[in-house]
Amino acid sequence: MSRGISTNVSVAGLADCLRLGNIAFVCRYYSTTTGMPQKRLTPAEAKALMDQGINLVAIYEDGPTNPDYFKDKRGERDGLHAHRYAVELGQPEDSAIYFAVDYDATADETHGVIAQYFKDVREGLAAAAGGTPRYRIGVYGSGQVCAHIKETLGIARYAMLAESHGWAGHDYPSPNLRQEIAATPLCTLSSGGHGTYEDTFADGDYGGFSTLQANIDSMLKFAEDNATPSETPSEFVNRIVDLANQQYLKYHQYVESDSPLKEQIRTYWQDLGYIFPGVETAWSAVFISWLMRMGGAAPADFKASNAHSRFVYWAIANARAERGLFRGYPIESCAPRVGDLIHNNRGKQKLDFAFAATHEAYESHSALVVALGRDDSGAFALTVGGNEGDTVGRKRVPLGADGKILQRNENPFICVVRNLK
């Protein structure tokens, strides 16, 4: 059994002291709405702890202290936010994010709104990752909550038993992590029932992580720093890539129902001359069309549409006729470049290039390539797309040694739309 701590304050400056105190791991928080700046784990703190050989455990917690918190698809939003936070930090795939239930929930609440919340968390993590969640789910709470979410429903891979002995089911026998009230101060951290840390004990695997992956922003900087003259894009491509990156940086921390993103989505539609139908209507193709139009592509240059399948059908026809500035090619024959679009299935369909060449209406998605690079995992294209996890999102698309897209089983890629403008 190993000893760690849970704390809502930064311990970056205490890493050496914690190591000397034989602390094996530290549980720290991801949060979107907290008013406590130190509660959020930062990359600098993560690095300071890992440099001392201390593992990290991620817990997502905004304010889950009553049953109302878990209603209205809150789990889906928390899953999306947690995924984004983890990716930007560089949390390795297949490690865990624990989601907190920070009060003594009743049996009815556990089986009702809390169970639905964790089902929605699973959906949010899957949506943010494009189909298959990158991170495993952990549950933090009472023994009753941990047992139901982990053992009965099988949604969580890991469970952290809260330190409150009076909460229901505190005799839960199989937590991966167990909190206890700290008895003595540690490295300037206070102890006791209202202290700044709790002792936390692990038995076996608990979903922690000891390294950070290159995050999306460092990937983008690497790709920019390592661009070759032959990859230098046109002025038009520079404009749409800059615009896409600006939209991402400004709005990726919001979901479509939040201000200011919901007002910007209205702008995407109205700038194209479309009637805004509300944020509930898919807007990813409108986002791509807006980038092209705002970047300077005339209507004859790019066929704006509120459906990806329509402008891809048009681009494939262009390629076959050897005409136009946007041309669609199979992924097997075309390595994506900065400024191109990567087009893929949605809804777990497995439609192929031949289908796309003969159909204008089917569920699909496209995103703009904003950078190409290489890291320890190999070559990649970095994309920005709209309506990805209900926000403006970035994704890493793995490439082979020849620079072409590596196909995947879930929502497979269909084509590359080459941008010749």
N, C-alpha and C positions, 0 to 999 in steps of 0.2 A: 504494500500500500504506500502511495506517495502523498506528500503533503503539498498543498498549494494554498492560495488565498483568493478570495473574491473581494473586489473593491470598486468603488465608484469615483476614485480619484486617480490621477496620473501617478505612476510609480517609476517613470523614466529615470529620475534621479536617484532611485533607491535600488536599481538593478543589482549593483555589486553587493550591497548589504543583504538583499534577498537571497542571492546565490550563497553567500557565506552562512545564511540561516537555513540552508538546505531546502529552500522553496523550489519545488520542481516545476510549478506552473502558476500562472496568474489568470484569473477569469476577469475579462474586461468587456465593456459594453459598446454595442452599436446602437444609435438612437437618432431619430429624425426630429423629434419635437422637444427634447429635453432642454430645460433652461439652465442646466449645469454644464458649462463648457468642459470641465475636467472629466465628466462622465464618459465622453466619447474616446475610444481608443484611436490614437493617431499612428501613422507610419513611423514617426520618430520614436515614439514610446515602444512600439512593437520591435523595432530594430534594437533599441537599447536593451530590452529584455532578452531577445534572442542572442545577442552578442555575449550574454552571460550564460547561455545554455538553458534559459528558462522558456518553457513552452507557453503558448497562449490558448485560451478558450474564449470563444466569441459568444456573447449573449445579446440578443436583440430585445430591447425594452424601451418602450415609450412611456406608457402609463397604465399597465394592465392590472389595475387594482380593484376593479368592480366588474360585474357581468356586462354592463353596457359597453365597455371597451371592446368586447369580442364580437359585437354585432356588425351588420351592414358590410360584410366582405372586408372587414378590417384585416383579417389574416392574409388576404390576397395582397393588399397594399403593403403590409409588413414584410411579406415574402419578397416583393419587388424591391423595397427599400433595402432590406438586408442583403439581397444579392448584389445590388449596386455598391453598397458600402464594402462588402467583402471583395469584390473585384477590384475596386479602386485601392483598397488597402494592399491587395496582393495575396489574400488568403488562398492557400492551395485548394484545388478541387478535391472533393471527397472528404474534406474535414467537415466539422459540424458547426452549425449555428443553432444555439439554444434559443427558444422563444419562451418568454416568461409569463407565468400566471402568478402574480405577486399578491395573492390574498387567499384566504381559506375558503375556497369555492365549495358550494354544496354539491351533493351527488347529482341533483337535477341540472345544475349549471355545468358540471363536468361532462355529463352525457349530452347536454344540449348545445349551448352557444360555444363552449370551449372546444368540444369535439369538432364542431363545424369550423371554428377558427383554424384549427390545425389542418383540416382538410383544405381550407382556403390558402393557408401558408404553403402547402405543397403545390397547389395550383399556381400561386404567385411565383415561387421559385422556378417552376417549370416554364412558365411564360417568359420570365426574364432571361432564361437560358436558351430560349428557342425550342423547347420541347422536353428536354431531359434535365432535371435539376443538377447543378454542379456541386451543390453542398448537401450534406446529410442533415436531417432535422433532429434537434434535441429539444427536450421539454424541461423546463424549470418550474417547480411548484411543490405542492403538497404531495404526499405519497399517493393519495387518492387520484390526483390529476396525473401524476407520473405513470401509475399503473394502468390507467385507462388509455392514455394516449400511446404509451409504448407497448404494453403487453396485450391489451384487449384489441385496440384498433391497429396496432402495428405501423402507425404513421411515423413515430419517432424511433430513431435508431438508438438514441442515448437519453438518459434521464438524470437530472440533477435535483436531489432532494433538498428542499429549503430548510433552513436551520430552525424554523419555528416548530417546536415539539408539540404545540397544542393544535396544530392543523391536522385535518382528517388524514388518517392513513400513515402517520409518521413511522409506523413499524414496517413500511414498504421494504422488502428484503433485497431488491436488486437494483439500486441506483448505481450509475457509473461514477457519479460525483455526489458527495454528501457534505453539506454545509454544517458547521457548528459555530456557536458564538465563541469568538476568540477570548482566551483567558488573560493574556498579557499583551502589552504593546509590542510592536514589531517594526523596527527600522523607522521610527517616528510615526507609524500608523497607530491610531488608538484602537482599543479593544472594547469589549462589552456589548450590551444589547443595542446600543445606538452608536457603535464605533464606526470607524472608516474601513474596517475590513472584517471578514469572516474567515475562519479556518475552513479549508475545503479539502476533502480527502478523496483520492481516486483509487479505484481497484481495477486494474487492467486498462483496456482501451477506453478513452473518453472523448475521442474526436478532436483533440487538440492539434496544434500545428507548431512546427519549430523553424519553418522557413517561410519567406514571402516570395511569391511569383512576381515577375515584372508586371506592374499594373498597366492599365490601358494608356494612361498619360505618358509613362516612360516608354511604352511601345511606340507611341506617336512621335515622341522626341527622337528616339533611336532611328525610326524610319526617315524622319526629316534630316537628321544629321548624316545619314549614310546614303542619301539619294545620289545617284550618278547623273552626269550630264544627259545620258540617253533617256533618263526617266523624267527629265525636266518637262513639266506640263505646260499647256497653252495658257494664255491669259484667261480664257473662259473657264478652263478647268480650275485654275487657281481661285477664281471668283466663287465657283460653286463649292469647292472644298472649304474655303475660308468661311463661307456662309453656313455650311453644314456644321463646321466646328463651333462657330459662334452660337448656333441654335442649341447644340449639345451643351456647351458650357453654361449657357444661360438658363436652360430649362430641365436638364436631366434629373435634378433633385425633386422635381414635381411630377405628379401624375395628372392625367388629363382633366380630372375633376377639380384640380387645384388652380387657384390664381397664382401666378400670371399665365400659366401654360394654357388654360382653357381659353383665355382671350386671344392668345397667339394662334391657337388652332383655328379660331374663327377667322383670323387674318389670312391663314393659309388658303382657306376656301374662298374668301371674298376677293383676295388679290387675283385669283384666277377667273373671277366672274361667276363663281358658283354660289348658290344659296347655301348658307351654313345650316346643316341639319342637326347640329348638336354633337357634343363630344362622344356620344355613345356610338355614332357611326364611324366605321373604320376610316382613318385619315392618313394612312401611311403612303398611299399612292399620291394623294394630294400634296403631301410633304415633298416627295420627290419632284413632282411637277412644279411645285412652287420654287424649289431650288433652281430648277432649269430655267424657269421663266424670269425669276429675279436675277439670275446670273447673266441673262442676256440672250437666251435661246428664243428665237422667234417661233410663232406657232408652226411654221413650215419646217423648222429645225427639229422640234421635239413635240410629239403628240401628247399634250397634257391630258390627263384622265384621272378619275377617282378610282380606277381599277388598274393595278399593275399589269394584269393579263392583256389589257388593250394596247398599252404602249409597247409591251414586249412582242405581241403579235405583229404590230406595225414594224418594229425594229427587225424582226426575223424576215419579214417580207422585203425590207430594204436590203438586207444582206444577200438574199437570194437574187435580187435584181441588181445588186452592186450599185446602189444609189444611197443618197442621204447621209446625214452626219451621225446617226445612231443606228447601229446594226447588231442584230442578235445572233450569237454563235453558241454551239454546244460547249459545255465546259471542258470537254475532252480536246477541243481544238483551239481554245483561246485562253491564254493566260491573262488574268485581269490586270489592268493598269490603273493608276490614280485617275479618277474622273469617270471610270466605267461604273456600270450597275451590275450587281450580282443578284440574280433572280432565283427564288427557291419556292418549294411547296409550302403550304400551310395546312393546318387541320389534319395532319398525319396522312396526307395524300402522297402518292408516289407517281405523279404525272411526269412525263419525260419531254424532251425537246420536240419530238415529233408531234406530241399532243399540243404543245404550246404553239407550234407553227400553224395549227389548223383550228384553234379555238380561241375566242376572244373573251370568254367568261368562265373563270374558275378561281378558286381561292388560292392566293399566292402572295408573295412579298418580295420587294426589292429594296436594296440599300446601296448607298453611294460609297465607292472605295475612296477613302481620304488619305491612305498611306499604305506603303508596302514596307515590310521589314523582316528581320530574322532575329530570333532569340534562342534560348537554350532548347526550346521545343521545336525549332525549325522555322521555315519561312511562313509568313502570314500576310493576309490583306486585312487592313483595319477598315471597318465600314461604319457609317452613320446612317440611321434609318428612323423614320417616324413611326409612332404607335407601336414601339417595341417595349413590351411591358408597360403599356399605357403612357409612355413618355417618349422623348427623343433619346435614342439609345445608341451605344457603340457595341460592336461585336468584333471578335477576332475570328477570321476564316482561315483555317490551315491550308497551306499550299505545298505541293510536292517540289522535288528538286528541279523540275522543269518550269516551275512558276505557275502551274495550273492547279485549279481547285481540287482538293481531296474530297471525294464524294462521302456522304454520310448516309446512314440508314433512316434517321428520323428527319422528316421533311426535307428530302434530298434536293440538292441544287438542280436547277433546270438549264440555265444559260448565263452567259455574260453578254451584256449589252455594251458594245464598244462605242466609246465617245470619240468621235473624230473632229469635233468642233474646236 
